[in-house]
Structure formats: C-alpha cells, structure tokens
Amino acid sequence: MRVLVTGANGYVGRAVVASLAHRGHEPIAMVRTRGKEIAGAERVRVADLLDHESLCRAVQDVDAVCHLAGLTRARESVEHPLRYFRVNTAGTLGLLDAMARGGVHRLVFASTGSIYGTPDRQPMTEDLPAAPPHPYAGSKLAAELAIEAQCGAGELSALIIRMLNVAGGDDPDPTRLIPRAISATTGESVLAVNGDGSAVRDYLHIADAADAFAAGIDHLPALGHSATYNVGSGAGSSVNDVIVAVERATGQRVSVESRPPAAEPGILISDPSRAIAELEWSPGRSSIDAIVQDAWSTVSASH
C-alpha cells in the first residue's frame, strides 16, 4: 500500500516510515522542507498543512495517510493556543479536505493520551471521558472530532492512536526527562527534580510507537467507521525509576537538584490492552531499562 506519512522528518515520523517499509508498504514522506534522507521512504513530497494546494499534490496517488505532522509541546500551547489550533486542528481539516478531493479514504491519526486529563482511574482506558488540560490536547481532540465526523459521513476509514511519552533512540527533544537525565551524568548539567521524584509516567519505545502506526494501516476499520486506541507500555516508571535506569545504563551518577513539589499529576499510565488484542501489536521493547539503554547507546554512538 502507498502510504503518505505527514511529519515524516520528525522523531516519530522517521520511525513510522521505517516500520511501514519493513512491513512491505511503500511509504511516501511528506515534509515541510527537504533535509536529511529519510530511510525507507520511496519518495519525498514537500507540503505544508496550512497550504491547501501543496496538500492536494501530496495526497495524489496514495492509498492511505499516516498523519503525524503537528505541534506537540503542551506548555508552549498554553502560551500560543491559536497557533496550536491552527496547525493541529485547521491543518488536519485541510488534510481531510485534500484527501476527500483526491479520493483517499484511509487514515491513521497520531493523537495524545493527554486528552483524558488527570483521571483518578489508572491505567487510562479509551472509554474515559475527554478532559483536555491544555490547548495541545484540545487541538488534538478537535481534530479527532472532525475525523470521526468525516467517517460518519461515509467518506473515511480512520484509526486514532493516542500516545503519551514516546522515548528512546535518537530523541531530538532535550527537554524530555530521559535525555535530561542522561545529560546529567556528564557533569555539564543537573537534573531538576520536583518534589520527591515519585511522579509516575508511561514511557513507550519509539520503535513500538512506530509499529503501532504500521499495524493501524493493516487493521483499518470499514469505510464510514473509526476506532480509537491507546498505545503505551501499560506500565509506570517514576522519575526516580528513570534516574536509576540511567545510572545502570551509563555507569555514572545522575546529578540531581531537588526542587519544591510542582502541581502535576501523580500518575498517568495508558492501558494498551485494546490495541494489543485488536491490532496484533505489543509494546515489547518498552521496559524502562530497554528504553534508557537504547537512548544511551544512541548518544554514545554520536560522540
């Protein structure tokens, strides 16, 4: 199947292209600007979510779309909410319109588990009500609603994947916990830890995340229908767990600076059991030690 991957030059996008190629699909990489070669891509098409003509060109002659392009930083979205709704919501509307005009009716959409907010019930299942805590989550939820409406109109078959914390490999975001903890083993920086380090999060290996999108392409519902899946490890790791895992992998001590407790959820864990049962997928590489070891190996190889 010819699959257009939007955001193909991003952290998850590159991994999705590689996973699709491994499964025998023909991934076509959609990027905003040409840059490094994207391993596994059959072709590269330059387009922007906010440029409708370029989107119409990008979807020509494809069978399906994996839509990963967008803005993803929750804190930044609080400061620039309109930008997030413009790119994540309006950009998705533009893509849906281009797909409809081009006769493309299959979509796998990258969404976020943060849509659930901070529910008391953990792990989080797909039947929890939406309670987006910031504009990033809100913009993704609005895009989901548009996708579901297009399915309801009989124009689309869609699979929505809600992820939390993707990690491992060549993570380009130095603000995330695992890259910061690894950096704090060199003596050049310290890891600031809020409170006692007991906050628990669900970490998903980048390769497991990518394989979920490829599995989604192979398990799309019938035309006119949508399905939503949580994709995560199903296990929680505290900040302290991450620190210990980094120290095990590197053999070095993580320099920690203790800070006052922050107003943040104590625990957020995704329940991926539906995805495991229905997509023939599993988070087999997503133990915290495997994720950290992979991240450390990538950092070591680059030096």
Salt bridges, closest charged atoms under 4 A:
ASP48 OD2 - ARG32 NE 3.07
ASP63 OD1 - ARG2 NH2 3.68
GLU76 OE1 - ARG83 NH1 3.70
ASP97 OD2 - HIS52 NE2 2.68
ASP97 OD2 - ARG101 NE 2.77
GLU126 OE1 - ARG274 NE 3.83
ASP127 OD1 - ARG121 NH2 2.62
GLU144 OE1 - ARG162 NH2 2.58
ASP171 OD1 - ARG176 NH2 2.61
ASP173 OD1 - ARG73 NH2 3.26
ASP173 OD2 - ARG176 NH1 3.64
ASP208 OD1 - ARG285 NE 2.97
ASP211 OD2 - ARG285 NH2 2.38
ASP218 OD2 - ARG23 NH1 2.83
ASP218 OD1 - HIS25 NE2 2.83
GLU257 OE2 - ARG259 NE 3.04
GLU280 OE2 - HIS219 NE2 2.75
ASP289 OD1 - ARG248 NH2 2.92
ASP294 OD2 - HIS205 NE2 3.01
